Amino acid sequence: MVKHPAWSRFGAEVRRLRVQSGYSQAQLARAIPLSQSMLSGIELGRKGAKRDHAEALDRVLNTGGRLVRLWDSLNSIPAHPSWFQNVLALERKAVEIREYQMVVLPGLLQTEDYARSLIRPAQPWANAEKVDELVHARMSRREILTAPDRPLCWFVVDQVVIDRVTGSPTVMKEQLTYLLNLIEDHTIRFQVFPQEIPLHPGLTGPIRIMSFDDRPTMAYVEHTLGGLLTDQQQEVRYCSAIFSALQSEALSSHASADYIRRRKDQL
């Protein structure tokens, strides 16, 4: 399980200040007041502190507002770049999501270790804490797949996405196992586009199409430095046509699951 990096950083500072002030956990918990299990969870980064917890800790430890300032700073840092915020907000409201990826599995379907294997080399300047933050943010997106009103999700990926060993054979086998579980539980529909078809419309890049009950269908196309979100009918129709063409030439859902299963057994 990934601890939220902001919780870990805040908890480490609480512990440092507590020890520096000469308090035991039990003594500080009584002084706040707060249950010792909650204080322990905060220090270990397993539980998130509220702002009033930070205020109480500052008061008891006489820090001059240090923990409140840290809390405010940590809670103002976005886990996703600004250009992706609207896409994520729409993702949570969508009743149907159709997505094509040609290089990696869609973020909604990634396991923790698979995501980490992708994020770390793509963020060479990021420290371990930042990488943890990005992994945690990506994992939190998967909540929509288990929601009672989850959207209909249909994915198409190039065969190379399944064939390439991302991270390590162990990481990839875990990822393919998770993917098969989603398919077999009917949480998602998933198709693999075979390599035998060398030229196809999907070579123009990844596509995501999101449909809603209360607004027009929207399309999102991404590139290295960002992406384009559009509700222009002509552009959405274009993306929908490409996705439909990919679906028609991809392996069936059943054949795709069989291919993923065989690939998993090879690892």
N, C-alpha and C positions, 0 to 999 in steps of 0.2 A: 504494500500500500504506500502511495506517495503522500508524505506529509506536505501540507502547504508551506512553501518556503518562507512566506511572510510570517506564519505562525512560529516556525522554527527560529527565525531571527529574533522575533519579539521575545519568545520564551527564553532564549539564551541570554538576552540582556536582562530579563527579570531575574534569572538565577544569579547572574554576575552581580547585580546590584544587591540582591538579598544576602549573598555570601559576604560581600563587601561591608554590608551594614551589620553583620553579625547575627542575623535572624536564622532560625531553623525554619523549615517549611511549615511545621505545625504552628510556630509562633507567629509567622507572617500571616498564615491563613486566618488565625483567630483575630489578628489586629485589623484585617481589612473590613469586614469579615467575609470569608469565603471557605468553602469546603477544601480540605487538604487535597482530596482527589482532583478537584478542579484546578487548584494551583499547580499540582504536579503535572496535570495534562497540559497546562499552558506552558510550563517550563520545558517540557519535552517536545513541544510543538505538535502535540496530538489534538489539542483543543484550541479554538480561536478565542482570544480575549475580546471583550467588548470595550468600548471607549471608557465606560464608567469604571471598568476594572483597572484600566491604565491610570485613571484619575486617582482611584483609591490607593493603588500601589505607589504612585508619586507622593501622595500625601504621607503615607506611613513611612516610606523609605527616604523622604525628604530629598527628592531628586531635582527639585526645581522645574518640574514639568517635562523631564527628559523622556519618560515613557509615553506620555501623551503625544509629544512631538514625533516620536518614532512610530507610534500607532497611526497617526495622521499620514505620515509619509508612506508607510507600507500600504495603507489602504487607498492611496491615491494613485498608485502605479498600475496601469492597465496591463493585463496579462496578454492582450492581443494588440497588434498595431491598430491605429485609428481607422485605417482604410478597411479593416476586416470587421469592425464592431457592428456595422449595419447588417452585414451578412449573417453574423451569429445571432443577432436579435431576430432576424427574419427566419432563420433556421428553426428557432424555438416555436415560431407561430405557424410554420408551414403544415399543411395537411398532406402534401406529397413532395418528396424530394427525389429527383432523378439526377444521377451524377456519373460522369465518365472521367476516368483517370488513366493516363498512359504510362506513368513512371512509378508511382507508389500507390498504396491503398488509400482510399479516402480517409480523412482524419477521423470521421465518425466511427470507423471500423477498426482503428488501430489499438493494439495492446500497449501497455505502458512501456515495455522494453523495446518494442518495434518503434514507437514514437521517439523514444530517447535515442535510438540508433540513427534516426533521421535528423533530429534536432541538433544533436551535438556537433556533427561536422558542418551543418549549415549555419551554425552560430559560433565560429571559431574564437570570437572575442568574448563570448559569454562565460562567466564563471559557473561553477557547479550549482550555485544557488539560483542563478537565472535560468539555467537549463531545467532545474527542478520545477521552477515556476511555470515554464512553458509546457512541460510535460503534464503538470497538474491541470493547467487550463485546457489542454487538449482532452484529457481524460474526462473532465467535467462535462464536455459536450455529449458524451455517450449517454447521459441521463435521458435524453429524449427517446432513446431506443427502448427503454423499459417503462416509459410513462404509459398510463392506461389509455391515453388518447394519442399515442405515438403516430407519427406520420407514416404514410405508405412510402417505403424507401426502396428504390430500384437502382442498382449500380451495374455499370459495365466497366471492366478494366482490361487493358492489354495483357496478353498471356505472359509477357516479360515480368509483369508485376508479381505474378505467382511464382515464376521460375527463379527470379533473382533472390539470392540469399541475403537478406538485409539483417545486419547486426552479426548474426552467427546462425549456424544450423539450429541450435536450441531456441533462439529467439524466433526464428522463422517458423519452426514447427509449432511453437506455442501460438503464434499469430494465426497460422492456418487452422489450427484446432479451434481457436476462438471464432474465426470466420465461419467454419463449418457449423459450429453450434448456432450461430445467428441464422444461418440458412436453414438448418434442420428444424429449428424452433419456429420457422416462418416469421421471424422478426424482420427479415429483409428478403428482397429478391436480388439475385446476383448472377451475372453472366460474364464469361471470359471470352475475349475476342482473340481468335486464333492467329498465330504468327504466319500461317500459310497465306493469309491475305495481306500482301505487302503494302498495298496502297488503299487507304480508306479515309473517310471524312474526319475521323478523330485525330488525325495527324496534325490538325490545326491547333490542338491543345485541349486542356481540361475544360469541362463544362459542368455547371450545376444549374438545374432548373427547379424552381420552387413555386408550388401552387398554394393558394390560400382560399379561405372562405370569404374573407372580407376585403380583398384587394386583388389587383391584376396579377397574373403570373409574372414572375421575374426570372431573369437569367443572370448568371454570374460566370464570367470567364477570367481566369487568373494567369498571371505571369510572374516572373522572378521578383519584381519590385512592387507588386500589388495586384490589382484586379479591377474589373469593370462590372458594375451592377447596373442592370437596365430593366425597365419595364416597357420599353418601346416595342410595340407589337411586331413590327417587322423583324427586329433583332431577336425577340423571343421566339418567333416562328422559325427563324433560321436555326437557332440553337436546338429547338425541339425537333426539327427535321433531321439534323445531324444525329441527335441521340436516337431517334427512331431508326435511322439507317444502320447505326451501330448495333442496336438490338436485333435487327432483322438478320444480320450476318454473323452475330456472335453465337457461341454454343448455347444450347438451351440451358435453362436453370439446372435441370437434372444432370445433363452432361457436364456442365461447369462444376457442379459439386463433386462429381466423380473424378474430374481432372484434379481438383484441389486435393481430394483425398489421396489420390495416387502420388501427387507431388509431396504431400506431407509424409507419406510412408517411406519416401526415398531419403528423407532427411535423418 
